[in-house]
Amino acid sequence: MSAAIIGWAHTSFGKKEESLEEMIVAVARDALAHARIAAEDVDEIYLGHFNAGFSPQDFTASLILQADPGLRFKPTTRVENACATGSAAVHQGAKAIAARAARVVLVVGVEQMTRIPGPEIGANLLKASYLPEEGDTAGGFAGVFGKIAGAYFQRYGDQSDALAKIAAKNHRNGVANPYAQMRKDLGYEFCRTESDKNPFVAGPLKRTDCSLVSDGAAAIVLADVETAMQAERAVLLRSLAHAQDFLPMSKRDILAFEGCQNAWRQALTKAKLAITDLSFVETHDCFTIAELIEYEAMGLTGPGEGARAIHEGWTEKGGRLPVNPSGGLKAKGHPIGATGVSMHALTAMQLCGAAPEGMQIAGAELGGIFNMGGAAVANYVSILERIR
């Protein structure tokens, strides 16, 4: 690709007092300042915002313009693709640059999820499933992934130990992430054991297997390579891939995450890399079973063998392929529209050696990102490499 990240901004994730509008404006302003780009020099703007009922303000793209008067009249578009909304916005920005329709693009991702009652949150999230067949799933979207986990256990055996290790790893990693909603090392035993504080939520999934409901925002500034090489930093979007699969789970082998496989295969082929060439991966652990299956879909292990990657320490910070050094969605939180943009910002930080102390992967040169909408429906992979 011909686009590079030259600046970023990131709020902490969690239950925020700031309004949706305030978060959008803050990260847009801060990302431009970090990139040392004047608002007047931005050519296009993309906002990733899922909403689906979380916010009464549903027409949100123009809120970004309030970050600076120089953004007024810039072409601005809201992008949505379920939980992959943020990456969808990033990829659209990169396409605008690749098409030479823009030289500098501002991308913002945002969500405010905590201001409505719990049952409404569950109903909104379930809109990312196929409602005619999955709309009455008990437990909402957790119920959808509870069914996936149950089916995986039936096919490949009980993987409760592996899921608990994934949860414990990500919570341990999240301690060093100042943007994370939960910065607490819960430990394997807590994650593995059913308790009043860690009850079963859906199928074999416990509370520690589920990502957090969050508010938050992130932003990046993209530029063409010529412009980026004059910037203070430049992280190339070396390859991008997007594979959209059928919405109904009944139309596919849901345990294979075939759309995820397809997107990874495309991205690695374009980049002329193998999965093991990457320094680390930020992957979409909306539920621990998702991260487990993603090990297989990215090609780290064969089908049904994902547990080996976590049991043998491959995906730990010091392993052969660290996965979710940020703590992932599990610890960081999952404000839907912000998640994909956050992944790109945090990956760029890693590659620039600018990740927070304790989170930095030593000598990181190539970073992989997988962001997923629905149950492996919208599948986005980005491979990033620092060029300046």
C-alpha positions as CSV (number, residue, x, y, z in Angstrom):
1,M,0.0,0.0,0.0
2,S,1.1,3.6,-0.5
3,A,-0.2,5.0,2.9
4,A,1.7,5.4,6.1
5,I,0.7,6.4,9.7
6,I,2.5,9.6,10.7
7,G,0.6,10.4,13.9
8,W,-1.9,9.1,16.4
9,A,-4.0,9.8,19.5
10,H,-5.8,7.5,22.0
11,T,-8.0,8.1,25.0
12,S,-8.1,5.6,27.9
13,F,-10.9,3.1,27.5
14,G,-13.6,2.5,30.1
15,K,-16.6,4.3,31.5
16,K,-15.9,7.9,30.3
17,E,-17.4,11.1,31.6
18,E,-16.7,12.8,28.3
19,S,-19.4,12.9,25.6
20,L,-19.1,11.1,22.3
21,E,-18.5,14.5,20.7
22,E,-15.8,15.5,23.2
23,M,-13.9,12.2,22.6
24,I,-14.1,12.6,18.8
25,V,-12.8,16.2,19.0
26,A,-10.0,15.5,21.5
27,V,-8.4,12.6,19.5
28,A,-8.8,14.3,16.2
29,R,-7.0,17.4,17.5
30,D,-4.3,15.4,19.3
31,A,-3.6,13.2,16.3
32,L,-3.1,16.2,14.0
33,A,-0.8,17.8,16.6
34,H,1.2,14.5,17.0
35,A,1.6,14.3,13.2
36,R,2.4,18.0,13.0
37,I,-0.2,18.3,10.3
38,A,-2.3,21.5,9.9
39,A,-6.0,20.9,9.6
40,E,-6.0,22.8,6.3
41,D,-3.7,20.1,4.9
42,V,-6.1,17.2,5.5
43,D,-7.7,16.1,2.3
44,E,-10.3,13.5,3.6
45,I,-11.7,12.4,6.9
46,Y,-13.2,9.0,7.9
47,L,-15.1,8.3,11.1
48,G,-15.6,4.7,12.4
49,H,-18.7,4.7,14.5
50,F,-20.9,1.6,14.9
51,N,-23.6,3.1,17.2
52,A,-26.5,0.7,16.6
53,G,-28.5,2.5,19.3
54,F,-25.7,3.3,21.8
55,S,-25.8,7.0,21.1
56,P,-28.9,9.1,20.3
57,Q,-26.7,11.2,17.9
58,D,-26.6,8.9,14.9
59,F,-25.2,11.4,12.3
60,T,-21.7,11.9,13.7
61,A,-19.2,12.3,10.8
62,S,-19.2,16.1,10.9
63,L,-18.5,16.2,14.7
64,I,-14.8,15.8,13.7
65,L,-14.8,19.2,12.0
66,Q,-15.2,20.8,15.4
67,A,-11.6,19.8,16.3
68,D,-10.3,22.7,14.1
69,P,-12.0,25.4,11.9
70,G,-9.5,24.4,9.2
71,L,-11.4,21.1,8.8
72,R,-14.6,22.8,7.7
73,F,-15.8,21.7,4.3
74,K,-13.4,18.7,4.1
75,P,-15.1,15.5,2.7
76,T,-16.0,13.5,5.7
77,T,-17.6,10.0,5.8
78,R,-18.8,7.7,8.5
79,V,-17.9,4.0,8.0
80,E,-19.5,1.0,9.7
81,N,-18.8,-2.7,9.6
82,A,-19.8,-4.1,13.0
83,C,-16.9,-4.7,15.4
84,A,-14.5,-4.1,12.5
85,T,-15.7,-0.6,12.0
86,G,-12.5,1.0,13.0
87,S,-10.4,-1.0,10.6
88,A,-12.9,-0.4,7.9
89,A,-12.3,3.3,8.3
90,V,-8.6,2.9,8.3
91,H,-8.7,0.8,5.1
92,Q,-11.0,3.4,3.4
93,G,-8.5,6.1,4.2
94,A,-5.7,4.1,2.8
95,K,-7.6,3.4,-0.4
96,A,-8.2,7.1,-0.9
97,I,-4.5,7.7,-0.7
98,A,-3.7,4.7,-3.0
99,A,-6.2,6.1,-5.5
100,R,-4.4,9.5,-5.3
101,A,-7.7,11.1,-4.2
102,A,-6.0,12.3,-1.1
103,R,-2.5,13.0,0.3
104,V,-3.4,13.3,4.0
105,V,-6.3,11.5,5.6
106,L,-7.6,11.8,9.2
107,V,-9.2,8.6,10.6
108,V,-11.1,8.6,13.9
109,G,-12.8,5.7,15.7
110,V,-15.2,6.1,18.6
111,E,-17.9,4.5,20.6
112,Q,-19.8,5.3,23.8
113,M,-21.5,2.2,25.1
114,T,-21.9,2.6,28.9
115,R,-24.7,5.2,29.1
116,I,-27.5,2.8,28.4
117,P,-28.9,-0.1,30.5
118,G,-27.3,-3.6,30.2
119,P,-30.2,-5.3,28.4
120,E,-30.0,-2.5,25.7
121,I,-26.3,-3.0,25.4
122,G,-26.8,-6.7,24.7
123,A,-29.6,-6.0,22.2
124,N,-27.4,-3.5,20.3
125,L,-24.5,-5.9,20.1
126,L,-26.7,-8.7,18.9
127,K,-27.4,-6.6,15.8
128,A,-24.0,-7.7,14.6
129,S,-25.4,-11.2,14.1
130,Y,-28.0,-12.7,11.7
131,L,-31.2,-11.8,13.4
132,P,-33.6,-14.2,11.6
133,E,-31.6,-17.2,13.0
134,E,-29.5,-15.8,15.8
135,G,-31.6,-12.9,17.1
136,D,-33.1,-14.8,20.0
137,T,-29.8,-16.2,21.3
138,A,-29.8,-16.2,25.1
139,G,-27.0,-14.1,26.5
140,G,-26.8,-11.9,23.4
141,F,-23.5,-11.9,21.6
142,A,-21.8,-13.7,24.4
143,G,-24.4,-16.4,23.8
144,V,-23.3,-16.5,20.1
145,F,-19.7,-17.1,21.1
146,G,-20.8,-19.4,23.9
147,K,-22.3,-21.7,21.2
148,I,-19.1,-21.4,19.1
149,A,-17.1,-22.4,22.2
150,G,-19.4,-25.3,23.0
151,A,-19.1,-26.6,19.4
152,Y,-15.4,-26.2,19.4
153,F,-15.2,-28.2,22.7
154,Q,-17.4,-30.9,21.2
155,R,-15.2,-31.2,18.1
156,Y,-11.7,-30.8,19.7
157,G,-12.2,-31.5,23.4
158,D,-12.5,-29.3,26.5
159,Q,-10.3,-26.2,26.0
160,S,-11.1,-24.5,29.3
161,D,-7.5,-24.5,30.4
162,A,-6.4,-22.8,27.1
163,L,-9.1,-20.2,27.4
164,A,-8.1,-19.3,30.9
165,K,-4.5,-19.0,29.9
166,I,-5.5,-16.6,27.1
167,A,-7.5,-14.5,29.5
168,A,-4.7,-14.5,32.1
169,K,-2.1,-13.6,29.4
170,N,-4.1,-10.6,28.1
171,H,-4.9,-9.3,31.6
172,R,-1.2,-9.6,32.5
173,N,-0.2,-7.7,29.4
174,G,-2.9,-5.0,30.0
175,V,-1.2,-4.0,33.3
176,A,1.4,-2.1,31.3
177,N,-1.1,-0.4,29.0
178,P,-2.2,3.0,30.3
179,Y,-5.1,3.1,27.8
180,A,-6.6,-0.2,29.1
181,Q,-9.9,-0.3,31.0
182,M,-8.7,-3.1,33.3
183,R,-5.1,-3.0,34.4
184,K,-5.1,-5.9,36.8
185,D,-3.3,-9.3,36.6
186,L,-6.1,-11.6,37.4
187,G,-3.9,-14.8,37.2
188,Y,-4.7,-18.1,35.7
189,E,-6.4,-19.7,38.7
190,F,-9.0,-16.9,38.9
191,C,-9.7,-17.0,35.2
192,R,-9.9,-20.8,35.2
193,T,-12.2,-21.2,38.3
194,E,-15.9,-20.5,38.4
195,S,-16.8,-18.1,41.3
196,D,-19.2,-15.4,42.3
197,K,-16.8,-12.9,40.7
198,N,-16.2,-15.1,37.7
199,P,-19.5,-16.9,36.8
200,F,-20.4,-18.7,33.7
201,V,-21.9,-16.3,31.2
202,A,-22.8,-18.4,28.2
203,G,-22.0,-22.0,27.5
204,P,-18.4,-22.7,28.7
205,L,-17.5,-19.0,28.7
206,K,-17.0,-17.3,32.0
207,R,-16.9,-13.6,32.7
208,T,-13.1,-13.5,32.2
209,D,-13.6,-15.0,28.7
210,C,-15.5,-11.9,27.6
211,S,-14.3,-8.5,26.5
212,L,-15.4,-5.3,28.3
213,V,-18.1,-2.9,27.4
214,S,-16.3,0.4,26.9
215,D,-16.3,4.1,25.9
216,G,-13.3,5.5,24.1
217,A,-11.8,6.9,21.0
218,A,-8.6,6.7,18.9
219,A,-7.3,8.5,15.8
220,I,-4.5,8.2,13.3
221,V,-3.2,10.4,10.5
222,L,-2.4,8.7,7.2
223,A,-0.2,10.2,4.5
224,D,1.2,9.1,1.2
225,V,4.7,7.8,1.3
226,E,6.3,10.9,-0.2
227,T,4.7,13.1,2.5
228,A,5.3,10.5,5.2
229,M,9.0,10.4,4.5
230,Q,9.2,14.1,5.5
231,A,7.4,13.5,8.8
232,E,8.9,12.8,12.2
233,R,7.8,9.1,11.9
234,A,6.3,6.9,9.2
235,V,4.7,3.4,9.7
236,L,3.9,1.9,6.3
237,L,0.7,0.0,5.8
238,R,2.7,-2.7,4.0
239,S,-0.4,-4.8,3.1
240,L,-4.1,-4.7,3.7
241,A,-6.8,-7.3,3.2
242,H,-10.5,-7.4,3.8
243,A,-12.6,-10.6,3.4
244,Q,-16.4,-10.5,4.0
245,D,-18.1,-13.8,4.7
246,F,-21.8,-14.9,4.9
247,L,-23.7,-13.4,7.8
248,P,-25.6,-16.5,8.9
249,M,-23.4,-18.9,10.8
250,S,-25.5,-21.7,9.4
251,K,-23.9,-21.1,5.9
252,R,-20.4,-21.8,7.0
253,D,-18.1,-23.9,9.3
254,I,-18.1,-21.4,12.1
255,L,-15.1,-23.1,13.8
256,A,-12.9,-22.5,10.8
257,F,-13.1,-18.7,10.7
258,E,-12.6,-19.0,7.0
259,G,-12.9,-15.2,6.4
260,C,-10.1,-14.7,8.9
261,Q,-8.0,-17.3,7.1
262,N,-8.7,-15.7,3.7
263,A,-7.8,-12.2,4.9
264,W,-4.6,-13.4,6.5
265,R,-3.6,-15.3,3.4
266,Q,-4.2,-12.3,1.2
267,A,-2.3,-9.9,3.4
268,L,0.7,-12.2,4.0
269,T,0.9,-13.0,0.3
270,K,0.8,-9.3,-0.7
271,A,3.5,-8.6,1.9
272,K,5.6,-11.6,0.8
273,L,5.8,-12.8,4.4
274,A,4.9,-15.8,6.6
275,I,3.0,-15.4,9.9
276,T,6.2,-16.2,11.8
277,D,8.0,-13.3,10.2
278,L,5.9,-10.9,12.2
279,S,7.2,-9.4,15.5
280,F,3.8,-9.5,17.1
281,V,0.0,-9.5,16.4
282,E,-2.9,-7.5,17.8
283,T,-5.9,-9.8,17.3
284,H,-9.6,-9.5,17.9
285,D,-10.2,-11.3,21.3
286,C,-13.8,-10.2,21.8
287,F,-14.0,-13.6,23.5
288,T,-11.1,-15.9,24.4
289,I,-12.5,-18.6,22.1
290,A,-12.1,-16.1,19.2
291,E,-8.4,-15.7,20.0
292,L,-7.9,-19.4,20.2
293,I,-9.5,-20.0,16.8
294,E,-7.6,-17.1,15.3
295,Y,-4.3,-18.8,16.2
296,E,-5.4,-21.5,13.7
297,A,-6.9,-19.1,11.1
298,M,-3.7,-17.0,11.0
299,G,-1.7,-20.2,10.3
300,L,0.1,-20.4,13.7
301,T,-1.2,-23.9,14.2
302,G,-3.4,-26.5,12.4
303,P,-7.1,-26.8,13.0
304,G,-8.0,-27.8,16.5
305,E,-4.4,-27.3,17.7
306,G,-4.7,-23.6,18.8
307,A,-4.3,-24.5,22.4
308,R,-0.8,-25.6,21.7
309,A,0.2,-22.0,21.0
310,I,-0.9,-20.8,24.4
311,H,0.2,-23.9,26.4
312,E,3.7,-23.8,25.0
313,G,4.0,-20.0,25.4
314,W,4.3,-19.1,21.7
315,T,1.9,-16.1,22.1
316,E,3.4,-14.7,25.3
317,K,5.4,-11.4,25.1
318,G,8.7,-13.4,25.0
319,G,7.3,-16.1,22.7
320,R,7.8,-16.8,19.0
321,L,4.8,-14.6,18.1
322,P,3.5,-12.3,20.9
323,V,-0.3,-11.9,20.6
324,N,-2.0,-8.9,22.1
325,P,0.9,-7.3,24.0
326,S,-1.6,-4.4,24.6
327,G,-3.9,-6.7,26.6
328,G,-6.2,-7.0,23.7
329,L,-9.9,-6.3,23.8
330,K,-10.0,-8.5,26.9
331,A,-8.1,-6.1,29.1
332,K,-8.1,-2.9,27.0
333,G,-11.9,-2.8,26.4
334,H,-13.9,-2.9,23.2
335,P,-15.6,0.4,22.3
336,I,-16.8,-1.0,18.9
337,G,-15.9,1.8,16.5
338,A,-12.6,2.7,18.2
339,T,-11.2,-0.8,18.4
340,G,-9.7,-1.1,14.9
341,V,-8.2,2.4,15.0
342,S,-6.8,1.7,18.4
343,M,-5.1,-1.5,17.1
344,H,-3.4,0.5,14.3
345,A,-2.3,3.2,16.7
346,L,-0.9,0.8,19.2
347,T,0.8,-1.2,16.5
348,A,2.4,2.0,15.2
349,M,3.6,2.8,18.7
350,Q,5.3,-0.6,19.0
351,L,7.0,-0.2,15.6
352,C,8.3,3.2,16.5
353,G,9.6,2.0,19.9
354,A,7.1,4.4,21.5
355,A,4.8,1.9,23.3
356,P,4.5,2.3,27.1
357,E,7.1,0.8,29.3
358,G,6.5,-2.8,29.9
359,M,4.3,-3.1,26.8
360,Q,7.0,-2.6,24.2
361,I,8.1,-5.6,22.2
362,A,11.9,-5.4,21.9
363,G,13.1,-4.9,18.4
364,A,9.6,-5.0,16.8
365,E,9.9,-4.6,13.0
366,L,6.6,-6.0,11.6
367,G,3.2,-5.9,13.3
368,G,0.1,-7.7,12.3
369,I,-3.5,-6.7,13.0
370,F,-6.7,-8.7,12.8
371,N,-10.0,-6.9,13.5
372,M,-13.3,-8.8,13.1
373,G,-16.9,-7.8,12.7
374,G,-19.6,-10.2,13.9
375,A,-18.7,-13.9,14.2
376,A,-15.9,-13.9,11.6
377,V,-18.1,-12.0,9.1
378,A,-16.1,-8.8,8.4
379,N,-12.4,-9.7,8.5
380,Y,-9.7,-7.1,8.2
381,V,-5.9,-7.7,8.3
382,S,-3.2,-5.1,8.2
383,I,0.5,-5.6,8.2
384,L,2.6,-2.6,9.3
385,E,6.3,-1.8,9.0
386,R,8.2,1.3,10.1
387,I,9.9,3.1,7.3
388,R,11.0,6.2,9.1
